[in-house]
Amino acid sequence: MDFEFSQEHELLRKTVRQFVDNEISPFIAEWDSKGAFDPIIWRRLADLGLMGVCIPEKYGGSSMDYNSLAVVCEELERGDTAFRTAVSVHTGLNSMTLLQWGTEQQKTKFLVPQAKGEKIGAFGLTEPGAGSDVAALSTTAVRDGEGYILNGQKTWISLCDIADHFIVFAYTDKVKKHQGISAFIVERTREGFSSKAIKGKYGIRSGNTGELFFDDLQIPAENRLGEEGEGFKIAMAALDNGRFTVAAGACGLMMACLEESVKYCRSRSAFGKPIAEHQLVQQMIANMEAGYQMSRLLVYRAGEMKNKGIRNTRETSLAKWQACNFANKAADDAMQIHGAYGYSDEYPVARFLRNSKAPVIYEGTREIHTIMQAEYVLGKREDKKLNRMLPAWPFE
């Protein structure tokens, strides 16, 4: 058991941190206020090889291991959650799902340009009436000759107005419930597709989030991902990857909370001494550090299981649940340390707190993960090896 990062990991961390400090941090307050970030960021992320960091070179990626993806997400969220979310959705939910479930033809057509950063991928599962209860979705894909006709709506979809390709889930046989859900690769350019951004979000304001609409949208059969009825398994496998990136990002948010809080409590005085010398402030700082260190251990353990090709649903769920809870508490404490100043936009901790709430909700609410962990312990849940696993690292 090795708890040391490799030289490659440390070099990657340094590269992403410099990128965040130079390209994100100086502008994020303005982007957050405007509700959008400069799209040139996508090109710069691609130039650094971060859009396909853990995708094999044969499919246009950088062939780094899965913990390298965690490093990228941790450092990006240190800058702002919107950028980690973009990589989580593009790489974790979409590209890694194509890597695991796609045919060679699908990988060539969709995965290669995504890994290179030439195209952007997203993920369409949630609906107005279907979140944690996936079987409640109402989008349908009806067989029509050599293809399918897609009708329905998705909501809370990250990169809704930006992505070129979406992995979308729909019923092909509603009678079968979970086993009647199928997955499809939907291209924005197809007739019958439209999207609309959601305005007035509490947090992650510079990220693009919204709705997708499918109106008699024709999908060729070769765009079906996996077999008919495998959609639920594909969605759950995708969430293993997405949750991993969310957990890693939460560590980055805790890092940012620590940095800002330490800097502030050393400079701010109360009752004749720096507030860093007050024990209750020290307690909040200590709790942030404890949450950060424990969460990282959970995240990188799950990453190592991914590297070995071992299913990690249980471990990733635990990492996502705990890291997001710790990050939400760290952001709340960071605002408390800053006092009234933390309640304004003069310091970034208000943005940290706003951003910390969404990850506690999406990709499995904390309540869902609580139930999952209890079911594992009580013997009511057991993970079986999927018929298609992510390739173990190093890639062939």
GUSE-85672 format. One line per 3 residues: their letters; for each residue x, y, z of C-alpha. Coordinates in steps of 0.25 Angstrom, whole numbers, plus 5000, padded with zeros to 4 digits. Layout:
N
a	X,Y,Z  ...
***
This chain:
396
mdf	5000,5000,5000  5006,5013,4995  5001,5026,5000
efs	5011,5034,4991  5008,5041,4978  5016,5038,4967
qeh	5025,5049,4960  5015,5049,4948  5004,5052,4958
ell	5011,5063,4965  5015,5069,4951  5001,5068,4947
rkt	4996,5075,4960  5006,5086,4958  5002,5088,4943
vrq	4987,5089,4947  4990,5098,4959  4997,5108,4950
fvd	4986,5107,4940  4976,5110,4951  4984,5121,4957
nei	4987,5128,4944  4974,5125,4935  4963,5124,4945
spf	4965,5130,4959  4967,5144,4954  4954,5144,4946
iae	4945,5135,4954  4938,5146,4962  4934,5153,4949
wds	4930,5140,4942  4922,5135,4954  4915,5149,4954
kga	4912,5148,4939  4907,5134,4940  4917,5129,4929
fdp	4932,5127,4927  4941,5130,4915  4939,5118,4905
iiw	4954,5119,4901  4956,5111,4914  4952,5099,4907
rrl	4963,5100,4897  4973,5102,4907  4969,5090,4915
adl	4970,5082,4902  4984,5087,4900  4988,5082,4913
glm	4982,5068,4910  4972,5070,4921  4960,5067,4913
gvc	4964,5052,4911  4974,5051,4923  4970,5036,4926
ipe	4966,5032,4912  4976,5023,4905  4985,5029,4894
kyg	4979,5020,4883  4966,5028,4886  4972,5042,4886
gss	4974,5043,4901  4987,5044,4910  4987,5030,4915
mdy	4989,5035,4930  4983,5026,4941  4969,5029,4947
nsl	4975,5036,4960  4981,5046,4950  4967,5049,4947
avv	4965,5051,4962  4977,5061,4962  4971,5069,4951
cee	4957,5070,4957  4963,5073,4971  4971,5085,4966
ler	4961,5090,4956  4950,5091,4967  4961,5098,4976
gdt	4958,5109,4965  4943,5107,4964  4933,5096,4964
afr	4928,5100,4950  4941,5095,4943  4942,5082,4951
tav	4927,5080,4947  4931,5082,4932  4942,5071,4933
svh	4933,5062,4941  4922,5062,4931  4931,5062,4919
tgl	4941,5052,4923  4935,5044,4935  4920,5043,4931
nsm	4922,5043,4916  4936,5039,4911  4939,5028,4921
tll	4925,5022,4918  4928,5022,4903  4941,5015,4907
qwg	4934,5005,4915  4922,5002,4907  4924,5007,4893
teq	4927,4999,4880  4940,5002,4873  4932,5010,4862
qkt	4925,5018,4873  4939,5021,4880  4945,5025,4867
kfl	4933,5035,4863  4930,5040,4877  4941,5037,4887
vpq	4954,5041,4879  4949,5056,4877  4944,5057,4891
akg	4958,5052,4897  4965,5062,4888  4956,5073,4892
eki	4950,5075,4878  4936,5072,4883  4929,5073,4896
gaf	4921,5061,4903  4910,5062,4913  4900,5053,4920
glt	4885,5053,4920  4878,5044,4931  4871,5054,4940
epg	4857,5058,4937  4846,5067,4943  4840,5055,4949
ags	4852,5046,4950  4864,5048,4959  4868,5038,4969
dva	4856,5029,4964  4862,5026,4950  4851,5017,4947
als	4841,5029,4947  4847,5035,4934  4837,5037,4923
tta	4846,5039,4911  4844,5029,4901  4851,5023,4889
vrd	4842,5015,4879  4848,5006,4869  4845,5011,4855
geg	4852,5003,4844  4867,5004,4845  4866,5014,4856
yil	4859,5020,4868  4849,5032,4870  4853,5039,4882
ngq	4843,5048,4890  4844,5054,4904  4851,5064,4912
ktw	4863,5064,4922  4867,5075,4932  4878,5079,4941
isl	4888,5075,4930  4902,5081,4931  4907,5087,4918
cdi	4893,5087,4912  4896,5098,4902  4911,5095,4900
adh	4912,5080,4898  4913,5073,4884  4909,5059,4888
fiv	4900,5054,4899  4898,5040,4905  4883,5040,4907
fay	4874,5030,4914  4860,5026,4910  4850,5015,4911
tdk	4850,5005,4899  4840,4996,4907  4834,5003,4919
vkk	4827,4990,4924  4841,4984,4928  4844,4996,4937
hqg	4859,4997,4940  4862,4986,4929  4854,4994,4919
isa	4863,5006,4919  4873,5008,4907  4885,5017,4905
fiv	4887,5026,4892  4897,5035,4887  4890,5048,4883
ert	4897,5058,4874  4893,5073,4876  4892,5075,4861
reg	4880,5065,4859  4867,5071,4855  4857,5071,4867
fss	4868,5074,4878  4867,5087,4886  4873,5092,4899
kai	4870,5103,4909  4879,5108,4920  4873,5109,4934
kgk	4875,5123,4940  4876,5128,4955  4884,5116,4961
ygi	4888,5117,4975  4902,5113,4972  4912,5108,4961
rsg	4907,5120,4954  4918,5121,4943  4914,5107,4939
ntg	4904,5104,4928  4892,5096,4933  4879,5094,4927
elf	4869,5085,4919  4869,5077,4907  4857,5074,4898
fdd	4855,5063,4888  4843,5065,4878  4842,5053,4869
lqi	4857,5052,4868  4862,5041,4859  4874,5033,4864
pae	4881,5023,4856  4882,5009,4862  4897,5010,4862
nrl	4896,5021,4872  4890,5012,4882  4900,5010,4894
gee	4900,4995,4898  4888,4986,4896  4874,4989,4898
geg	4871,4989,4912  4885,4991,4917  4882,5006,4919
fki	4881,5005,4935  4894,4997,4936  4901,5007,4927
ama	4895,5019,4935  4900,5013,4948  4914,5010,4943
ald	4915,5024,4938  4911,5029,4951  4922,5021,4958
ngr	4931,5030,4949  4924,5043,4951  4923,5041,4966
ftv	4938,5039,4967  4941,5052,4960  4931,5059,4969
aag	4938,5054,4981  4951,5058,4976  4946,5072,4973
acg	4940,5073,4987  4955,5071,4992  4959,5083,4984
lmm	4948,5091,4990  4952,5088,5004  4967,5092,5000
acl	4962,5105,4995  4954,5107,5008  4966,5104,5016
ees	4975,5113,5008  4966,5125,5009  4962,5123,5024
vky	4977,5121,5028  4981,5134,5021  4969,5142,5027
crs	4970,5137,5041  4985,5141,5041  4982,5155,5037
rsa	4969,5158,5045  4970,5161,5060  4959,5161,5070
fgk	4960,5163,5085  4975,5168,5084  4980,5156,5076
pia	4980,5149,5062  4967,5141,5062  4976,5129,5058
ehq	4980,5129,5073  4965,5127,5077  4962,5112,5080
lvq	4948,5111,5073  4954,5117,5060  4966,5106,5062
qmi	4955,5096,5063  4948,5100,5050  4962,5099,5043
anm	4965,5086,5049  4952,5080,5045  4954,5085,5030
eag	4968,5078,5030  4962,5065,5036  4951,5065,5026
yqm	4961,5068,5014  4971,5057,5018  4960,5046,5021
srl	4953,5050,5008  4966,5049,4999  4969,5035,5005
lvy	4955,5030,5001  4956,5037,4987  4969,5031,4984
rag	4966,5017,4989  4954,5017,4979  4964,5022,4968
emk	4973,5011,4971  4962,5001,4970  4959,5007,4956
nkg	4973,5005,4952  4972,4990,4955  4959,4988,4948
irn	4952,4985,4961  4937,4990,4962  4937,5001,4972
tre	4922,5005,4974  4922,5004,4989  4936,5011,4991
tsl	4932,5022,4981  4919,5024,4988  4925,5025,5001
akw	4936,5035,4996  4925,5044,4989  4916,5044,5001
qac	4927,5048,5011  4935,5057,5003  4923,5065,4999
nfa	4918,5066,5013  4931,5070,5018  4933,5081,5007
nka	4919,5087,5010  4923,5088,5025  4937,5093,5021
add	4930,5104,5013  4921,5108,5024  4932,5109,5034
amq	4940,5117,5024  4929,5127,5024  4928,5127,5039
ihg	4943,5130,5040  4941,5142,5031  4929,5147,5039
ayg	4922,5158,5032  4933,5159,5021  4930,5145,5017
ysd	4915,5149,5014  4920,5158,5003  4926,5156,4990
eyp	4939,5163,4995  4944,5149,4998  4942,5136,4991
var	4936,5128,5002  4922,5132,4999  4924,5126,4986
flr	4930,5113,4992  4918,5111,5001  4908,5113,4989
nsk	4916,5104,4980  4917,5093,4991  4902,5090,4992
apv	4900,5085,4978  4909,5073,4980  4902,5068,4992
iye	4890,5067,4983  4894,5062,4969  4899,5049,4965
gtr	4893,5042,4977  4887,5051,4989  4894,5049,5002
eih	4881,5042,5006  4883,5032,4995  4897,5029,4998
tim	4894,5027,5013  4884,5017,5009  4894,5010,5000
qae	4904,5009,5010  4894,5004,5020  4890,4993,5010
yvl	4904,4989,5008  4907,4987,5023  4893,4980,5025
gkr	4896,4970,5013  4884,4976,5005  4893,4981,4994
edk	4904,4973,4986  4912,4978,4974  4914,4968,4963
kln	4925,4969,4952  4919,4976,4940  4920,4969,4927
rml	4928,4981,4922  4938,4988,4931  4947,5000,4930
paw	4960,4996,4924  4970,4994,4935  4982,5003,4935
pfe	4993,5004,4929  4985,5003,4916  4990,4993,4905
***
